[in-house]
Amino acid sequence: MHGEFDLQVNKKAFQINLDERLYGTFAEIGAGQEVARRFFHVGSASCTIAKTMSAYDMTFSDSIYGASERYVSRQRLNTMLEHEYGLLVERLDQKMGDKRMFFVFANTVAARSFRRHDESHGWIGIRFQISPRSPTSEIIAHVRMLDTKNILQQEALGIIGVNLIYGAFFLRHRPETLVSSLMDDLSSSRLEVDMIRFSGPEFEKVDNRIMSLQLVSQGLTTAAMFRADGEAIQPAEVLHKNALLVARGSFCPVTLVSKDIFDCGHAMFLKDQRLQNAEPYVLMEITMQNLLQSGELDLHDFLDRVDVLGSLGRTVLISNYGEYYRLVNYLTRYTDQPVALPVGIPGMAEIFEEKYYRNLDGGILEGLGRLFKNGVCLFVYPKLESDGSLTTALNFRVAPNLRYLYRHLIETQFVVPMEGFHREYLNIRSPEVLQGIRSHDKVWESKVPPKVVGLIKERGLFGF
């Protein structure tokens, strides 16, 4: 028993059980009742647990929570939290509501089984009070379970469930620490948290965009996403079976040239017959290496970038994928539809630089195979050279040993020269624009979309 209490998760569960203020319900579907089991296992659970339940049968589940198209979804989790919390207050508030802080923990999970071996994932969440009869706050998260055995996935789910409950009550004033603590007694090889959302009066000052960034920067996931309104979203919710147009950049700030790259790429992608006139889902992707260029994470700089992208109505993906092929592998996890990336000549130079593929047994050939394996298309924006000439996809130079491979990519239209670009934008450089903003040199205003100019001035972004 002493060895087991060396685990932080068991100490956390025991501390919660000994706190006479905390009392709640556990509703778990899909991987056993592993979170509740942790509290029973360490002892004194009767002080904490009002009820545990697990409605595995769909008929029972529907009769309790209502019919649902998807049982492992954010909507199902919200319904579970709402229903169980309502019952908790209805049945126990008069008896003990003046001295207890009620909570409901819920999860709905698709774990590995002998019948299914596809991706194992689930939604977990807690709705809780911070004092007797206070308004509730809430934390929900989406997890991917990476263990190859069901029993190990159950264990990992139990651990992160306890970590979430403990964090809600004891770390809520330090949300970045709370995020980090979710992986106590776990590792990134076992479990990934790719979405988290804080809401309610206790978290009014928490910016969920920063929390999404923390998931990536602290290693809980390799990529996180949020909509233009700042709402944290789970990638599968928007990427599933959608054609994707993904623009990678620093967006510091959005300039006329970065907008032109996207607009031209979008116009060309719409001509792709595989889309069948459907509008692709648009992502603006920022890699962590773009955010860490100065050596450390600048949250103000990050929010300035996403404020601008949000004003343009764009969904933002924050990733830890420096290499393009890793980004594409991530995207094609969710969709088998066409994917297009508008890139500049500097991006092309990175893609065809062999040093970025040294970790692959097949080197650059393997990396490019992964990049283009699902029919991914690169729309290449030209570069204006100092002598006034243009470098385009057609005259772009690669290493001699890659010349025939590059010609093949051009001829098969995996790499396509950009059309319809504005030549007058080609001399715009983001660092010069950023310097102009900070020095109040008004020349920068002619190099940035008017809507972005107004936003930068109005909110004092990028050091204006």
RODO-2510 file (C-alpha; in nm, 4 decimals, decimal comma):
residues 464
     n   res          X          Y          Z
     1     m     0,0000     0,0000     0,0000
     2     h     0,2873     0,2358     0,0793
     3     g     0,4277     0,1885    -0,2699
     4     e     0,0946     0,2803    -0,4249
     5     f     0,0770     0,5991    -0,2206
     6     d     0,4028     0,7083    -0,3755
     7     l     0,1898     0,7945    -0,6776
     8     q     0,0765     1,1566    -0,6750
     9     v    -0,2659     1,0574    -0,8057
    10     n    -0,3408     0,8447    -0,4989
    11     k    -0,2253     1,1198    -0,2642
    12     k    -0,4527     1,3618    -0,4483
    13     a    -0,7526     1,1273    -0,4256
    14     f    -0,6933     1,0717    -0,0557
    15     q    -0,6597     1,4459     0,0107
    16     i    -0,9922     1,5048    -0,1644
    17     n    -1,1583     1,2253     0,0325
    18     l    -1,0417     1,3798     0,3590
    19     d    -1,1844     1,7211     0,2684
    20     e    -1,5318     1,7229     0,4232
    21     r    -1,6415     2,0174     0,2076
    22     l    -1,6289     1,8281    -0,1232
    23     y    -1,9158     1,6026    -0,2296
    24     g    -2,0215     1,4884    -0,5729
    25     t    -2,1286     1,2488    -0,8453
    26     f    -1,9181     1,0437    -1,0860
    27     a    -2,0800     0,9538    -1,4194
    28     e    -1,8479     0,7521    -1,6436
    29     i    -1,9204     0,5792    -1,9743
    30     g    -1,6827     0,3843    -2,1910
    31     a    -1,3756     0,2694    -1,9946
    32     g    -1,5057     0,1387    -1,6653
    33     q    -1,5496     0,3590    -1,3620
    34     e    -1,1803     0,4198    -1,3305
    35     v    -1,1895     0,7681    -1,1803
    36     a    -1,4354     0,6748    -0,9065
    37     r    -1,2358     0,3552    -0,8455
    38     r    -0,9304     0,5621    -0,7512
    39     f    -1,1260     0,7311    -0,4741
    40     f    -1,2668     0,4010    -0,3471
    41     h    -0,9215     0,2451    -0,3614
    42     v    -0,7477     0,4961    -0,1333
    43     g    -1,0194     0,4899     0,1345
    44     s    -1,2710     0,7290     0,2934
    45     a    -1,4574     0,7626    -0,0363
    46     s    -1,7932     0,7835     0,1397
    47     c    -1,6938     1,1340     0,2485
    48     t    -1,6640     1,2418    -0,1163
    49     i    -1,8865     1,0275    -0,3374
    50     a    -2,2605     1,0833    -0,3399
    51     k    -2,3219     0,8564    -0,6402
    52     t    -2,1390     0,6705    -0,9135
    53     m    -2,3064     0,5508    -1,2311
    54     s    -2,2269     0,4158    -1,5748
    55     a    -2,5063     0,3745    -1,8311
    56     y    -2,3319     0,1622    -2,0953
    57     d    -2,6430     0,0405    -2,2737
    58     m    -2,7557     0,3012    -2,5275
    59     t    -3,1218     0,2604    -2,4353
    60     f    -3,0467     0,3281    -2,0692
    61     s    -2,8152     0,6138    -2,1615
    62     d    -3,0773     0,7741    -2,3877
    63     s    -3,3478     0,7393    -2,1248
    64     i    -3,1265     0,9289    -1,8782
    65     y    -2,9544     1,1868    -2,0961
    66     g    -3,1687     1,1945    -2,4100
    67     a    -3,0983     1,0602    -2,7578
    68     s    -2,7679     1,1511    -2,9179
    69     e    -2,6146     1,1139    -3,2620
    70     r    -2,2695     1,0687    -3,1090
    71     y    -2,2167     0,9213    -2,7668
    72     v    -1,8524     1,0253    -2,7404
    73     s    -1,8858     1,3980    -2,7957
    74     r    -1,8699     1,7327    -2,6224
    75     q    -2,2490     1,7584    -2,6464
    76     r    -2,2914     1,4282    -2,4611
    77     l    -2,0485     1,5344    -2,1919
    78     n    -2,2342     1,8644    -2,1431
    79     t    -2,5650     1,6797    -2,1132
    80     m    -2,4195     1,4454    -1,8511
    81     l    -2,2788     1,7316    -1,6440
    82     e    -2,6036     1,9264    -1,6659
    83     h    -2,8291     1,6331    -1,5778
    84     e    -2,6207     1,4953    -1,2922
    85     y    -2,5558     1,8337    -1,1350
    86     g    -2,9271     1,9143    -1,1438
    87     l    -3,0042     1,5896    -0,9602
    88     l    -2,7302     1,6514    -0,7062
    89     v    -2,8664     1,9926    -0,6099
    90     e    -3,2285     1,8793    -0,6224
    91     r    -3,1713     1,5881    -0,3838
    92     l    -2,9002     1,7158    -0,1505
    93     d    -2,9053     2,0957    -0,1377
    94     q    -3,1607     2,1219     0,1421
    95     k    -2,9842     1,8551     0,3454
    96     m    -2,6233     1,9716     0,3149
    97     g    -2,6005     2,2546     0,0617
    98     d    -2,5024     2,5069     0,3294
    99     k    -2,1790     2,3253     0,4166
   100     r    -2,0793     2,1290     0,1068
   101     m    -1,9223     2,2241    -0,2256
   102     f    -2,0978     2,0085    -0,4845
   103     f    -1,9331     1,8772    -0,7989
   104     v    -1,9993     1,6409    -1,0864
   105     f    -1,7243     1,4629    -1,2736
   106     a    -1,8204     1,3014    -1,6036
   107     n    -1,6536     1,1278    -1,8939
   108     t    -1,7667     0,9610    -2,2138
   109     v    -1,4979     0,7537    -2,3801
   110     a    -1,4338     0,5202    -2,6731
   111     a    -1,1581     0,2967    -2,5375
   112     r    -0,9771     0,0146    -2,7122
   113     s    -1,1574    -0,3200    -2,7168
   114     f    -1,1358    -0,6552    -2,8901
   115     r    -1,3845    -0,5224    -3,1482
   116     r    -1,2366    -0,1821    -3,2229
   117     h    -0,8743    -0,0804    -3,2667
   118     d    -0,9157     0,2676    -3,4145
   119     e    -0,8369     0,5869    -3,2273
   120     s    -0,9228     0,5764    -2,8592
   121     h    -1,0413     0,9086    -2,7253
   122     g    -1,2915     1,0719    -2,4943
   123     w    -1,4291     1,3793    -2,3234
   124     i    -1,3813     1,4506    -1,9531
   125     g    -1,5146     1,7361    -1,7451
   126     i    -1,6019     1,8709    -1,4037
   127     r    -1,8688     2,1170    -1,2925
   128     f    -1,8057     2,2433    -0,9413
   129     q    -1,8700     2,5015    -0,6698
   130     i    -1,5919     2,6904    -0,4919
   131     s    -1,8042     2,7552    -0,1824
   132     p    -2,1405     2,6269    -0,0563
   133     r    -2,4276     2,7342    -0,2857
   134     s    -2,1975     2,9380    -0,5097
   135     p    -2,2438     2,9525    -0,8899
   136     t    -2,0665     2,6709    -1,0713
   137     s    -1,7590     2,6822    -1,2899
   138     e    -1,6487     2,4168    -1,5363
   139     i    -1,3461     2,2605    -1,7008
   140     i    -1,3805     2,0220    -1,9946
   141     a    -1,1091     1,8530    -2,1999
   142     h    -1,0657     1,6117    -2,4868
   143     v    -0,8124     1,3309    -2,4466
   144     r    -0,6526     1,0801    -2,6829
   145     m    -0,5521     0,7534    -2,5157
   146     l    -0,2397     0,6114    -2,6773
   147     d    -0,1808     0,2878    -2,4836
   148     t    -0,2296    -0,0267    -2,6905
   149     k    -0,4063    -0,2240    -2,4174
   150     n    -0,7510    -0,1504    -2,2778
   151     i    -0,6475    -0,1981    -1,9157
   152     l    -0,3710     0,0615    -1,9554
   153     q    -0,6100     0,3076    -2,1180
   154     q    -0,8474     0,2645    -1,8251
   155     e    -0,5638     0,3319    -1,5828
   156     a    -0,4570     0,6470    -1,7688
   157     l    -0,8152     0,7747    -1,7746
   158     g    -0,8460     0,7184    -1,4001
   159     i    -0,5273     0,9136    -1,3357
   160     i    -0,6145     1,2166    -1,5467
   161     g    -0,9656     1,2219    -1,3979
   162     v    -0,8274     1,2525    -1,0458
   163     n    -0,5776     1,5138    -1,1640
   164     l    -0,8591     1,7200    -1,3155
   165     i    -1,0743     1,7073    -1,0018
   166     y    -0,7788     1,7964    -0,7806
   167     g    -0,6780     2,0782    -1,0126
   168     a    -1,0291     2,2254    -1,0134
   169     f    -1,0358     2,2571    -0,6350
   170     f    -0,6734     2,3208    -0,5441
   171     l    -0,5039     2,4728    -0,8500
   172     r    -0,7820     2,6758    -1,0084
   173     h    -0,6101     3,0075    -0,9282
   174     r    -0,3077     2,8929    -1,1326
   175     p    -0,4562     2,7565    -1,4546
   176     e    -0,1185     2,7072    -1,6250
   177     t    -0,0077     2,4896    -1,3322
   178     l    -0,3434     2,3115    -1,3440
   179     v    -0,2847     2,2268    -1,7106
   180     s     0,0616     2,0919    -1,6357
   181     s    -0,0674     1,8847    -1,3418
   182     l    -0,3065     1,6907    -1,5650
   183     m    -0,0100     1,4775    -1,6698
   184     d     0,1092     1,3916    -1,3179
   185     d     0,1927     1,0168    -1,3143
   186     l     0,1393     1,0078    -1,6928
   187     s     0,3506     1,0664    -2,0028
   188     s     0,2882     1,1966    -2,3540
   189     s     0,3356     0,8431    -2,4854
   190     r     0,0257     0,7334    -2,2934
   191     l    -0,2181     1,0193    -2,3205
   192     e    -0,2649     1,3466    -2,5061
   193     v    -0,4876     1,6432    -2,4158
   194     d    -0,5633     1,8322    -2,7363
   195     m    -0,8420     2,0608    -2,6137
   196     i    -0,9280     2,2279    -2,2825
   197     r    -1,1881     2,4876    -2,1964
   198     f    -1,2395     2,6839    -1,8744
   199     s    -1,5732     2,8575    -1,8113
   200     g    -1,7812     3,0075    -1,5331
   201     p    -1,7293     3,2891    -1,2826
   202     e    -1,4140     3,1353    -1,1361
   203     f    -1,2436     3,1556    -1,4747
   204     e    -1,3667     3,4905    -1,6080
   205     k    -1,0079     3,6128    -1,6476
   206     v    -0,8818     3,2939    -1,8134
   207     d    -0,8176     3,3226    -2,1876
   208     n    -0,8830     2,9822    -2,3438
   209     r    -0,6585     3,0719    -2,6369
   210     i    -0,3653     3,0912    -2,3964
   211     m    -0,4731     2,7627    -2,2407
   212     s    -0,4669     2,6056    -2,5881
   213     l    -0,1162     2,7422    -2,6312
   214     q    -0,0164     2,5948    -2,2944
   215     l    -0,1278     2,2484    -2,4058
   216     v     0,1272     2,2646    -2,6875
   217     s     0,4078     2,4476    -2,5070
   218     q     0,3889     2,2136    -2,2057
   219     g     0,3860     1,9027    -2,4223
   220     l     0,0326     1,7775    -2,3480
   221     t    -0,0354     1,7742    -2,7222
   222     t     0,1362     1,8502    -3,0503
   223     a    -0,1399     2,0784    -3,1806
   224     a    -0,4362     2,2735    -3,0449
   225     m    -0,7041     2,4799    -3,2124
   226     f    -0,9477     2,7617    -3,1491
   227     r    -1,2032     2,9514    -3,3538
   228     a    -1,2028     3,3191    -3,4440
   229     d    -1,4154     3,3948    -3,1348
   230     g    -1,1503     3,2340    -2,9106
   231     e    -1,3555     2,9215    -2,8384
   232     a    -1,1280     2,6194    -2,7859
   233     i    -1,2267     2,3344    -3,0161
   234     q    -1,1236     1,9739    -3,0582
   235     p    -0,9635     1,9362    -3,4032
   236     a    -1,1825     1,6456    -3,5177
   237     e    -1,4905     1,8646    -3,4706
   238     v    -1,3947     2,0800    -3,7693
   239     l    -1,1390     1,8772    -3,9654
   240     h    -1,3342     1,5524    -3,9974
   241     k    -1,3797     1,4683    -4,3672
   242     n    -1,3280     1,8309    -4,4759
   243     a    -1,1094     1,9567    -4,7579
   244     l    -0,8480     2,1809    -4,5934
   245     l    -0,6631     2,4951    -4,6956
   246     v    -0,3826     2,5510    -4,4452
   247     a    -0,1744     2,8684    -4,4449
   248     r     0,1397     2,8533    -4,2318
   249     g     0,2956     3,1778    -4,1182
   250     s     0,4154     3,3966    -3,8337
   251     f     0,1356     3,6520    -3,8997
   252     c     0,3385     3,9132    -3,7165
   253     p     0,1454     4,0970    -3,8463
   254     v    -0,0787     3,9937    -4,1361
   255     t     0,0513     4,1925    -4,4339
   256     l    -0,0747     4,2464    -4,7869
   257     v     0,1688     3,9830    -4,9090
   258     s     0,0570     3,7203    -4,6538
   259     k    -0,3047     3,7962    -4,7431
   260     d    -0,2179     3,7705    -5,1138
   261     i    -0,0544     3,4303    -5,0612
   262     f    -0,3702     3,3044    -4,8952
   263     d    -0,6151     3,4656    -5,1392
   264     c    -0,4348     3,3321    -5,4463
   265     g    -0,4020     2,9870    -5,2947
   266     h    -0,7707     2,9862    -5,2038
   267     a    -0,8749     3,0883    -5,5538
   268     m    -0,6612     2,8172    -5,7101
   269     f    -0,7798     2,5477    -5,4675
   270     l    -1,1427     2,6221    -5,5512
   271     k    -1,0659     2,5127    -5,9099
   272     d    -0,9655     2,1648    -5,7887
   273     q    -1,2220     1,9250    -5,9297
   274     r    -1,1866     1,7001    -5,6264
   275     l    -1,3627     1,9639    -5,4165
   276     q    -1,6791     1,9320    -5,6273
   277     n    -1,7567     2,3012    -5,5653
   278     a    -1,7393     2,2566    -5,1869
   279     e    -1,5749     2,5313    -4,9809
   280     p    -1,2594     2,4062    -4,8027
   281     y    -1,2170     2,4594    -4,4305
   282     v    -0,9513     2,7244    -4,3699
   283     l    -0,6818     2,7060    -4,1018
   284     m    -0,4128     2,9589    -4,0165
   285     e    -0,1286     2,7619    -3,8581
   286     i     0,1422     2,9025    -3,6308
   287     t     0,4248     2,6750    -3,5213
   288     m     0,5773     2,6977    -3,1767
   289     q     0,9140     2,7738    -3,3382
   290     n     0,7574     3,0905    -3,4823
   291     l     0,6428     3,1889    -3,1327
   292     l     0,9775     3,1084    -2,9716
   293     q     1,2067     3,2958    -3,2092
   294     s     1,3186     3,5310    -2,9330
   295     g     1,3931     3,2377    -2,7006
   296     e     1,0847     3,2514    -2,4830
   297     l     0,7098     3,2608    -2,5209
   298     d     0,5635     3,6121    -2,5387
   299     l     0,1922     3,5783    -2,4600
   300     h     0,1149     3,9378    -2,5593
   301     d     0,2761     3,8851    -2,8975
   302     f     0,0834     3,5605    -2,9397
   303     l    -0,2508     3,7252    -2,8566
   304     d    -0,1761     4,0156    -3,0897
   305     r    -0,1374     3,7686    -3,3755
   306     v    -0,4523     3,5729    -3,2986
   307     d    -0,6548     3,8904    -3,2399
   308     v    -0,5726     3,9953    -3,5948
   309     l    -0,6510     3,6516    -3,7360
   310     g    -0,9714     3,6412    -3,5334
   311     s    -1,0796     3,9757    -3,6752
   312     l    -1,0474     3,8160    -4,0191
   313     g    -1,2696     3,5278    -3,9081
   314     r    -0,9959     3,2648    -3,9110
   315     t    -0,9586     2,9451    -3,7113
   316     v    -0,6077     2,9189    -3,5646
   317     l    -0,4031     2,6010    -3,5243
   318     i    -0,1038     2,6123    -3,2891
   319     s     0,1324     2,3245    -3,3583
   320     n     0,4662     2,1790    -3,2629
   321     y     0,5226     2,0537    -3,6174
   322     g     0,8297     2,2285    -3,7542
   323     e     0,8424     2,0030    -4,0610
   324     y     0,5668     2,0293    -4,3194
   325     y     0,5293     1,6521    -4,3560
   326     r     0,4519     1,6195    -3,9842
   327     l     0,1847     1,8886    -4,0139
   328     v     0,0288     1,7075    -4,3107
   329     n     0,0375     1,3725    -4,1284
   330     y    -0,1506     1,5363    -3,8432
   331     l    -0,4154     1,6871    -4,0720
   332     t    -0,4725     1,3658    -4,2664
   333     r    -0,5378     1,1859    -3,9409
   334     y    -0,8785     1,3521    -3,9525
   335     t    -0,9621     1,3766    -4,3213
   336     d    -0,9186     1,1894    -4,6482
   337     q    -1,0262     1,4928    -4,8504
   338     p    -0,7881     1,7176    -5,0504
   339     v    -0,5407     1,9312    -4,8549
   340     a    -0,3646     2,2365    -4,9999
   341     l    -0,0900     2,4545    -4,8561
   342     p    -0,0033     2,7945    -5,0058
   343     v     0,3702     2,8439    -4,9445
   344     g     0,6350     3,0989    -5,0299
   345     i     0,9780     3,0303    -5,1720
   346     p     1,1364     3,0338    -4,8202
   347     g     0,8916     2,7602    -4,7210
   348     m     0,9880     2,5620    -5,0313
   349     a     1,3544     2,5953    -4,9355
   350     e     1,2729     2,4383    -4,5977
   351     i     1,0726     2,1554    -4,7528
   352     f     1,3611     2,0576    -4,9828
   353     e     1,6376     2,0969    -4,7244
   354     e     1,7708     1,7486    -4,6486
   355     k     1,8810     1,8262    -4,2913
   356     y     1,5181     1,8361    -4,1765
   357     y     1,4774     1,4658    -4,2594
   358     r     1,7795     1,3162    -4,0825
   359     n     1,5550     1,1520    -3,8245
   360     l     1,3840     0,9443    -4,0962
   361     d     1,5376     0,6184    -4,2155
   362     g     1,4489     0,7083    -4,5738
   363     g     1,5704     1,0662    -4,5403
   364     i     1,4181     1,3341    -4,7605
   365     l     1,2599     1,0766    -4,9951
   366     e     1,0598     0,9337    -4,7066
   367     g     0,9691     1,2817    -4,5815
   368     l     0,8447     1,3978    -4,9200
   369     g     0,6563     1,0728    -4,9610
   370     r     0,4743     1,1431    -4,6350
   371     l     0,4092     1,5019    -4,7396
   372     f     0,2510     1,4194    -5,0747
   373     k     0,1080     1,0717    -5,0102
   374     n    -0,2541     1,1860    -4,9805
   375     g    -0,2551     1,4104    -5,2843
   376     v    -0,1471     1,7198    -5,0931
   377     c    -0,0894     2,0190    -5,3196
   378     l     0,1563     2,3056    -5,2658
   379     f     0,0650     2,6373    -5,4292
   380     v     0,3942     2,8254    -5,4544
   381     y     0,4034     3,2051    -5,4245
   382     p     0,6952     3,3716    -5,6076
   383     k     0,9812     3,5681    -5,4559
   384     l     1,1206     3,8980    -5,5875
   385     e     1,4996     3,8815    -5,5966
   386     s     1,7316     4,1790    -5,5449
   387     d     1,8027     4,2010    -5,9193
   388     g     1,4299     4,2320    -5,9958
   389     s     1,3898     3,8751    -6,1231
   390     l     1,1277     3,6328    -5,9903
   391     t     1,1898     3,2937    -5,8359
   392     t     0,8846     3,0779    -5,8987
   393     a     0,7954     2,7131    -5,8590
   394     l     0,9118     2,6586    -6,2171
   395     n     1,2667     2,7937    -6,1777
   396     f     1,3117     2,7112    -5,8072
   397     r     1,6443     2,5338    -5,7596
   398     v     1,6772     2,2166    -5,5569
   399     a     1,9849     2,0050    -5,4848
   400     p     2,1157     1,8219    -5,7944
   401     n     2,0122     1,4816    -5,6564
   402     l     1,6514     1,6051    -5,6229
   403     r     1,6090     1,7665    -5,9655
   404     y     1,4251     1,4760    -6,1302
   405     l     1,2064     1,4235    -5,8258
   406     y     1,1146     1,7931    -5,8235
   407     r     1,0353     1,7817    -6,1964
   408     h     0,8023     1,4873    -6,1259
   409     l     0,6210     1,6890    -5,8562
   410     i     0,5755     1,9791    -6,0980
   411     e     0,4522     1,7589    -6,3816
   412     t     0,2049     1,5733    -6,1590
   413     q     0,0854     1,9064    -6,0105
   414     f     0,1734     1,8276    -5,6531
   415     v     0,3683     2,1549    -5,6751
   416     v     0,1866     2,4323    -5,8627
   417     p     0,3050     2,7878    -5,9437
   418     m     0,0788     3,0530    -5,7919
   419     e    -0,1345     3,2516    -6,0338
   420     g    -0,2975     3,5927    -6,0024
   421     f    -0,0528     3,7334    -5,7465
   422     h     0,0117     4,1052    -5,6999
   423     r     0,3687     4,1795    -5,8088
   424     e     0,3603     4,5131    -5,6258
   425     y     0,3328     4,3284    -5,2922
   426     l     0,6436     4,1165    -5,3409
   427     n     0,8836     4,3607    -5,1750
   428     i     0,6868     4,3691    -4,8488
   429     r     0,8787     4,2166    -4,5551
   430     s     0,7078     4,1421    -4,2222
   431     p     1,0071     4,2429    -4,0019
   432     e     1,0175     4,5849    -4,1723
   433     v     0,6423     4,6283    -4,1247
   434     l     0,6731     4,5335    -3,7571
   435     q     0,9534     4,7826    -3,7076
   436     g     0,7439     5,0507    -3,8777
   437     i     0,4528     4,9845    -3,6439
   438     r     0,6723     5,0211    -3,3372
   439     s     0,8455     5,3348    -3,4629
   440     h     0,5185     5,4941    -3,5840
   441     d     0,6498     5,5179    -3,9376
   442     k     0,3238     5,5533    -4,1274
   443     v     0,4633     5,3759    -4,4331
   444     w     0,3647     5,0466    -4,2683
   445     e    -0,0041     5,1283    -4,3127
   446     s     0,0241     5,0897    -4,6908
   447     k     0,1612     4,7375    -4,6473
   448     v    -0,1146     4,5975    -4,4267
   449     p    -0,4846     4,5262    -4,5069
   450     p    -0,7004     4,8266    -4,4033
   451     k    -0,9025     4,6216    -4,1533
   452     v    -0,5823     4,5079    -3,9845
   453     v    -0,4455     4,8646    -3,9788
   454     g    -0,7562     4,9785    -3,7914
   455     l    -0,7339     4,6920    -3,5418
   456     i    -0,3639     4,7509    -3,4713
   457     k    -0,4281     5,1183    -3,3997
   458     e    -0,7463     5,0628    -3,2010
   459     r    -0,6001     4,7965    -2,9708
   460     g    -0,2366     4,9053    -2,9697
   461     l    -0,1159     4,5732    -3,1084
   462     f     0,2461     4,4804    -3,1907
   463     g     0,3809     4,7683    -2,9824
   464     f     0,1944     5,0431    -3,1675
***
